Amino acid sequence: MTGKGSVNHNSRKFHAKNTDPERSCLNVEYCNENIKDVYHELFDEALARYNEKQTRSDRIIDDYYEKICSGKQEKPFHEIILQIGNKDDMGAKTKDGQLAAKILDEYMQDFRRRNPTLRVFSAHLHMDEATPHLHIDFIPYTTGSKRGLDTRVSLKKALAELGFKGGTRSETERNQWVAAEKERLAEIMLQHGIEWEKKGTHEKHLSVLDFEKQERQKEVAELEQTISGSKEELSGILHQQIAAGQETEQIRKEGEAIRQEVSELSATNHLLKEQTVTLAEDKEKL
């Protein structure tokens, strides 16, 4: 599966609750380069060529890494996570877990050769969690670009150069590449007598981790549906409050009219009393 990536977690600069620090010495670090240094290595020359062509100062790029981080078109790097089985059948402390680690190591040894346009800068095999698994962080790049820098970050172009051409929405370059990498891992597994059991789904290329990811997506969808229902209920309550407010305002206006009418009647009554007194005085005179 693919993930957001946390290089500090992968290199164990900090430990999560699910790690065993006493077993971290068993982890394998294939590489752990500073991503900014790798950006300088890959793009500085192209950046210089790009800036030389600019006639407007606002188009000059001072730091390509920061530009990618602040932009929305590309991610600064991508991560792929690979795991064989789970803690019940491939536990890290078991003999089968050791075999899983060996298979993942063989897979990693050939990863960079297969994917020359994916510049790996961080790769770690973790043995200090429940199940052995491999994190590979890479920067996808393309050369000879006609737009922007001639060497620039692009997952789509990088995978296209590896032979993966996008088709339908489900058959994107990324999905095709992930499926191919799973098949490569399955080939190595088979060499060690382990067959890829595709269970828990009817989809052809759905691993255990991807299945769990889809389950989380279903939970999110259900939660969003619950939130949507709550929003509708809240909307109904707000409409009721507005209607009650309007009714209250109408009652207030009617009350004000009644008070005005009472005030007018009171004034009329006072005038009648004055007229009665005057008539009484006139009567006395008569």
C-alpha positions, 0 to 999 in steps of 0.5 A: 500500500502507499502512505503519507510517509513519516521519515522520522518514524521510519528511521526511529527518531521517535517511537510509536506505541506499537514499537518495541525499542528493545528490538529496534536493533534488528531493523535494517536501514538501507538508506536515510538521506536528507530529502533537501540534499537529494532535491539539490542533487536532482534539481539544482542544475535544472533550477538554474537553467529555468531561472536564467530564462525568466524575465520577471522576478516573480517567476524565479524559484528560490527553493524548489523543495519549498515550492513543491511543499507549498504547491498542490500539484505534486507531493514532495515525496511518496511512500510504499509500504510492503508487508507479507501476512500478519502478526498471526501467521508472520509474526516478527518474533517467529521463524516465518517472520524471519522468512518474511524479512528475508523476502522483503530484503530481496525485494528491496535489493532490486527495487531501485534497478526496476524503478530508476525514475523513483529516487529512493532517499529513505528505506527501512525494514522494521522488525520491532513491530508485530509483523515485518514490513518495509517502508520505501520513500522516494521522489518521482522525477522526469527529465526533458520536460517542456514545462517548468524545470526540464528536470522536475517532480512528477509521479505521472511522468516518472511512472510513464517512463517506466512503461505505465500508461494511464487508462481508466480511472481505476487503471491509473499509472500509479495503480498499474505500478502498485499492482506490478510491484505486488506481483514482483513481491509475489514472485519472490515469495513463490521462490521461497514456497509462499503463495500469495493468498488473495482473500477477503476480497474479489478484487484481483490485486488487493493485498491485506494492507489494501483491504484494511485501508478499504475497510477504514475508508468504509468506516469513514464513509459511514461516519460521513453518512452519520454526520450528514444525517446529523447535519440534516437533523440540525438543519431541521432544528434550525428551521424550527427555531426560525419558525418559532422565532417568527411566531414569537415576533408575530405574537410580540407585534399582536401584543404591541397592537393590543397594548396600543389599543388599551392605551387608546381606550384608557385615554378615551376613558379619561376624556369621558371622565373629564366630560362627565365632570364638566357636565356635572358642573353644568348641571349644578349651574343649571 
